[in-house]
Amino acid sequence: MNVPFILLADDEASFVETMAKRLDKRDLKVITALGGEEAIEFLDRNRNVDVVILDVKMPGMDGIECLREIKKKYPLVEVIMLTGHATVETAIEGMKLGAFDYLMKPCEIENLVEKVNQAARKKQEHMEKIKEAQIREALSSHGLE
């Protein structure tokens, strides 16, 4: 599998900078956004993001609203929710909306990296199933099953 391409979205600039460096040191490709709106704008321009690491509490478009938008526009992109203010309700809502997982800040970097790799594998498996279905459909439409 290729190195996962990650979008890290959080309104705390110092957290984003530190976390991006820590992920980069582990040979992950990371781009950052300082909010939900910026994250969506980036995804609109870049279709190769595998995993979004998304803060729940952000001004403007919060993490839950951003997650909802990501899953509507880019259903194959996996989202890991991060928060320093976890509530069971928010975690449940995020998972119902399709979040891959939910982690508390501060989270262990190795745990986050493992979750990112698991999420990227899940996206890759979904993409492979879609390609297989498209190939079967194309063969079938030409009578070549």
N, C-alpha and C positions, 0 to 999 in steps of 0.2 A: 504494500500500500504506500502511496505517496505521503509526504509529510503533510499533515493537516494544515489548512489555511484557516486561521482563527481571526475573528473580529471581536475585540474586547471593548465593551461599551459600559462606561461608568462616568458619572459626573465629577468624581474626585480625581483631578489631574495628577496629583502625586501618586495615588494608588495605581492609576492606569500606567503611568511611566514606570513605576517599580515593577508591577506585575508583567508588563510587556518585556522588560529586560530579563526578568526571571524565566519567562517562557522562551524567549529568544535564546537564552543560554542553553536551553534543552533542545535546541535545533527545531523549534516550531516557528512557522511563519505567522507573524502577528501584525495586525493593523489595528489602530485604535479609533474610537469615537467617544466624544465627551457628551453623550446623551442619546436618547432614543431616536430623535429626529435625525441626527447625524448618522446613526447606525443604519436606519432605513435608507437614507440617501446613498450611503456607501454601497449597500446591497443592491440598490437600483442600478448602480454603475458597474458592479463587480459580481458576476454570477458564479465565481469560483470559490466562494467562502464555504467551508465545510461546517464549521462550528462557531456559534456566537456565544461568548461568555457575557452575560447580561446582568447588570445590577438591577435590583428590584426598585429601590427608592431613588428616583431621579426627578428633578424638577421638569416641568413640561410633560413630555411623553414618558410616563414611568415604565418600569420593566414589564409589567403585566400587559399594558397597552401595546408596548413594542413587540412583545412575544406574540400577541394576537395578530399584529400586522405582519410579522415575519412568517408565521404559519399560514396566513391567508395568501401572501404573495409568493413565498418560497418554502413550500411544505417539506422539501427534502433537507433544508438546512436545520441542523440540530442546535438546540439552545440549552445552555447550562445556566441556570439562574444562580446569582450570588447575592447574598444580603448580610448586612450586619444587624438587621432588624427583623429576624425571621418570626413569622407567625405561622401557626399551623394552617390557618385559612389561606394565606397567600401561597404557601407551599402547595396545598391541595389545588387551588385555582390554577397555579402555574402548570402543575402536572396534568390537570384536565385539559388545559389549552395546548398540551403537546410538548412541554419542556422535557428534555432528556433527563435532567436531574436538577437537584437543588442543593446548594452548598452554603454553609455559614462562613462569613468573614470573621476573622482571618481563616483562610483554609490552608491546609498543608499543600504546598506546591506539588508534591509527588501525587497526592490524591487528585488534584485538579488535572494534572497531566494525564493520569490514567483515565479520568472521566472524559477528557478531550479525545483521547485515542479511541475509547469505546464508542463515543458519539460519532467520530469520523468513520469508524468501521461500519456502524449502523447505516450511515448515509450511503457509503460505498455499496453495501449489500442491496439497499433499496434501488440505487441507480442500476446495478447489474440486473436485478429482476425486471426493471422497466425495459432495459435494452433487450433482454431475452424475449419478453412479451412482444416488443416491437418487431423483432426478427421473425418470431413465429407468425405474427399477424401478416407481415410482408410475404413470407413464404406461402402462407395459406391463401392470400389474395391472388397469388400467381399459380395456385394449384400444385405447390411444391412441398407439401408437408411430408 
